[in-house]
C-alpha cells in the first residue's frame, strides 16, 4: 500500500511540473493550488494510517 502512495506522489510532482512548464503563470497558480491540496490530502491519509 505504501508503494501506491509513492506512485501517487511521483505522479503529482510530474503533473505539477508538466502543468507549470506548459501553461506558464496563468494556469500555474491553479496547478500549485491543486498540488497543495493533493499533498495535504496525502499527509492526512498517511496520518490516518499511523
mmCIF file of the C-alpha atoms, coordinates in Angstrom:
data_MODEL
# 
_entry.id   MODEL 
# 
loop_
_atom_site.group_PDB 
_atom_site.id 
_atom_site.type_symbol 
_atom_site.label_atom_id 
_atom_site.label_alt_id 
_atom_site.label_comp_id 
_atom_site.label_asym_id 
_atom_site.label_entity_id 
_atom_site.label_seq_id 
_atom_site.pdbx_PDB_ins_code 
_atom_site.Cartn_x 
_atom_site.Cartn_y 
_atom_site.Cartn_z 
_atom_site.occupancy 
_atom_site.B_iso_or_equiv 
_atom_site.pdbx_formal_charge 
_atom_site.auth_seq_id 
_atom_site.auth_comp_id 
_atom_site.auth_asym_id 
_atom_site.auth_atom_id 
_atom_site.pdbx_PDB_model_num 
ATOM 1  C CA . UNK A 1 1  ? 0.000  0.000  0.000   1.00 0.00 ? 1  UNK A CA 1 
ATOM 2  C CA . UNK A 1 2  ? 2.920  2.357  0.676   1.00 0.00 ? 2  UNK A CA 1 
ATOM 3  C CA . UNK A 1 3  ? 4.105  1.847  -2.908  1.00 0.00 ? 3  UNK A CA 1 
ATOM 4  C CA . UNK A 1 4  ? 0.812  3.198  -4.202  1.00 0.00 ? 4  UNK A CA 1 
ATOM 5  C CA . UNK A 1 5  ? 1.201  6.359  -2.117  1.00 0.00 ? 5  UNK A CA 1 
ATOM 6  C CA . UNK A 1 6  ? 4.706  6.922  -3.506  1.00 0.00 ? 6  UNK A CA 1 
ATOM 7  C CA . UNK A 1 7  ? 3.459  6.381  -7.059  1.00 0.00 ? 7  UNK A CA 1 
ATOM 8  C CA . UNK A 1 8  ? 0.713  8.960  -6.477  1.00 0.00 ? 8  UNK A CA 1 
ATOM 9  C CA . UNK A 1 9  ? 3.242  11.425 -5.047  1.00 0.00 ? 9  UNK A CA 1 
ATOM 10 C CA . UNK A 1 10 ? 5.533  10.991 -8.056  1.00 0.00 ? 10 UNK A CA 1 
ATOM 11 C CA . UNK A 1 11 ? 2.616  11.400 -10.475 1.00 0.00 ? 11 UNK A CA 1 
ATOM 12 C CA . UNK A 1 12 ? 1.534  14.594 -8.702  1.00 0.00 ? 12 UNK A CA 1 
ATOM 13 C CA . UNK A 1 13 ? 5.025  16.073 -8.917  1.00 0.00 ? 13 UNK A CA 1 
ATOM 14 C CA . UNK A 1 14 ? 5.378  15.161 -12.589 1.00 0.00 ? 14 UNK A CA 1 
ATOM 15 C CA . UNK A 1 15 ? 1.892  16.560 -13.297 1.00 0.00 ? 15 UNK A CA 1 
ATOM 16 C CA . UNK A 1 16 ? 2.768  19.741 -11.464 1.00 0.00 ? 16 UNK A CA 1 
ATOM 17 C CA . UNK A 1 17 ? 5.969  20.183 -13.482 1.00 0.00 ? 17 UNK A CA 1 
ATOM 18 C CA . UNK A 1 18 ? 4.144  19.494 -16.737 1.00 0.00 ? 18 UNK A CA 1 
ATOM 19 C CA . UNK A 1 19 ? 1.349  21.932 -15.895 1.00 0.00 ? 19 UNK A CA 1 
ATOM 20 C CA . UNK A 1 20 ? 3.707  24.619 -14.701 1.00 0.00 ? 20 UNK A CA 1 
ATOM 21 C CA . UNK A 1 21 ? 6.028  24.411 -17.704 1.00 0.00 ? 21 UNK A CA 1 
ATOM 22 C CA . UNK A 1 22 ? 3.354  24.070 -20.376 1.00 0.00 ? 22 UNK A CA 1 
ATOM 23 C CA . UNK A 1 23 ? 0.744  26.550 -19.141 1.00 0.00 ? 23 UNK A CA 1 
ATOM 24 C CA . UNK A 1 24 ? 3.010  29.155 -17.586 1.00 0.00 ? 24 UNK A CA 1 
ATOM 25 C CA . UNK A 1 25 ? 1.995  31.620 -14.929 1.00 0.00 ? 25 UNK A CA 1 
ATOM 26 C CA . UNK A 1 26 ? -1.665 31.915 -15.909 1.00 0.00 ? 26 UNK A CA 1 
ATOM 27 C CA . UNK A 1 27 ? -2.697 28.391 -15.002 1.00 0.00 ? 27 UNK A CA 1 
ATOM 28 C CA . UNK A 1 28 ? 0.435  27.735 -12.984 1.00 0.00 ? 28 UNK A CA 1 
ATOM 29 C CA . UNK A 1 29 ? -1.200 29.212 -9.902  1.00 0.00 ? 29 UNK A CA 1 
ATOM 30 C CA . UNK A 1 30 ? -4.137 26.841 -10.242 1.00 0.00 ? 30 UNK A CA 1 
ATOM 31 C CA . UNK A 1 31 ? -1.761 23.911 -10.614 1.00 0.00 ? 31 UNK A CA 1 
ATOM 32 C CA . UNK A 1 32 ? 0.069  24.998 -7.451  1.00 0.00 ? 32 UNK A CA 1 
ATOM 33 C CA . UNK A 1 33 ? -3.197 25.175 -5.514  1.00 0.00 ? 33 UNK A CA 1 
ATOM 34 C CA . UNK A 1 34 ? -4.220 21.721 -6.712  1.00 0.00 ? 34 UNK A CA 1 
ATOM 35 C CA . UNK A 1 35 ? -0.803 20.339 -5.768  1.00 0.00 ? 35 UNK A CA 1 
ATOM 36 C CA . UNK A 1 36 ? -1.034 21.812 -2.272  1.00 0.00 ? 36 UNK A CA 1 
ATOM 37 C CA . UNK A 1 37 ? -4.497 20.332 -1.787  1.00 0.00 ? 37 UNK A CA 1 
ATOM 38 C CA . UNK A 1 38 ? -3.306 16.945 -3.009  1.00 0.00 ? 38 UNK A CA 1 
ATOM 39 C CA . UNK A 1 39 ? -0.267 16.987 -0.701  1.00 0.00 ? 39 UNK A CA 1 
ATOM 40 C CA . UNK A 1 40 ? -2.447 17.916 2.274   1.00 0.00 ? 40 UNK A CA 1 
ATOM 41 C CA . UNK A 1 41 ? -4.785 15.040 1.465   1.00 0.00 ? 41 UNK A CA 1 
ATOM 42 C CA . UNK A 1 42 ? -1.866 12.610 1.192   1.00 0.00 ? 42 UNK A CA 1 
ATOM 43 C CA . UNK A 1 43 ? -0.460 13.739 4.529   1.00 0.00 ? 43 UNK A CA 1 
ATOM 44 C CA . UNK A 1 44 ? -3.851 13.370 6.184   1.00 0.00 ? 44 UNK A CA 1 
ATOM 45 C CA . UNK A 1 45 ? -4.228 9.911  4.655   1.00 0.00 ? 45 UNK A CA 1 
ATOM 46 C CA . UNK A 1 46 ? -0.774 8.886  5.908   1.00 0.00 ? 46 UNK A CA 1 
ATOM 47 C CA . UNK A 1 47 ? -1.506 10.200 9.402   1.00 0.00 ? 47 UNK A CA 1 
ATOM 48 C CA . UNK A 1 48 ? -4.759 8.251  9.418   1.00 0.00 ? 48 UNK A CA 1 
ATOM 49 C CA . UNK A 1 49 ? -2.807 5.009  8.807   1.00 0.00 ? 49 UNK A CA 1 
ATOM 50 C CA . UNK A 1 50 ? -0.475 5.559  11.778  1.00 0.00 ? 50 UNK A CA 1 
# 
